[in-house]
Amino acid sequence: MKINTNIFRIESNHVPPKQGNILIAEPFLSGSYFNRSIIILATCNKDGAVGFILNKKVDFPVEDLFVDFPDFDSEVHIGGPVGTDSIYFIHTLGNLIPESIHIKDNLYWGGDFDTLKTHIKLGLVDHSQVRFFLGYSGWEAGQLEEEINENSWLVAETSEADLMSIDENEMWAKSVRAMGGKYTMWENFPENPSLN
């Protein structure tokens, strides 16, 4: 009896990326930044894309990065390999933070950092409403589409609530599971098959 070996093939879902989508890394994508990562696309257009890795935390709180930052129960994430000397943030505070860029639904990118700090100091912001990132992930025009065609990424929809609340340690597995079908098998693939 012949078996269907296609179920083991790593293959993208070939959905075109757009702002507000997430990228789910294929299970063997190498590199410390992108291995089993989930990336929110903050912007995606003909000129390229910018996103932030949601499931790679660093081991210190945001207030450790700034001398005058108020005490705030929020960890910093590695956003990607570009601009790692700068901090970025996404949030669900909307127009409360001037100059924010709308991503989708109630999800925004950046804005006036001093206003954010003031609102945190006044207790108007909960840690579940904002995520901080060192660096970002960036693609030039056509680069992300090429990587998707090379089967490096799945493109998926997700809710702002899931983005801000899912445990980072479970985010990749839950996202793969949500894709269903043959992608659920990805969850069980070893991270480094050569060690098996």
BELLIN-V945035 format. One record per helix or strand of 2 or more residues. SS is the DSSP state (a for helix, b for strand). FROM is the first residue (numbers start at 1). TO is the last residue. If there is no record, write none. Layout:
ss->SS from->FROM to->TO
ss->SS from->FROM to->TO
This chain:
ss->a from->5 to->8
ss->b from->22 to->25
ss->b from->38 to->45
ss->b from->48 to->53
ss->b from->57 to->61
ss->a from->62 to->65
ss->b from->75 to->78
ss->b from->82 to->91
ss->a from->94 to->96
ss->b from->101 to->104
ss->b from->107 to->109
ss->a from->113 to->121
ss->a from->127 to->129
ss->b from->130 to->140
ss->a from->143 to->149
ss->b from->153 to->156
ss->a from->160 to->165
ss->a from->168 to->179
ss->a from->181 to->188
ss->a from->193 to->195
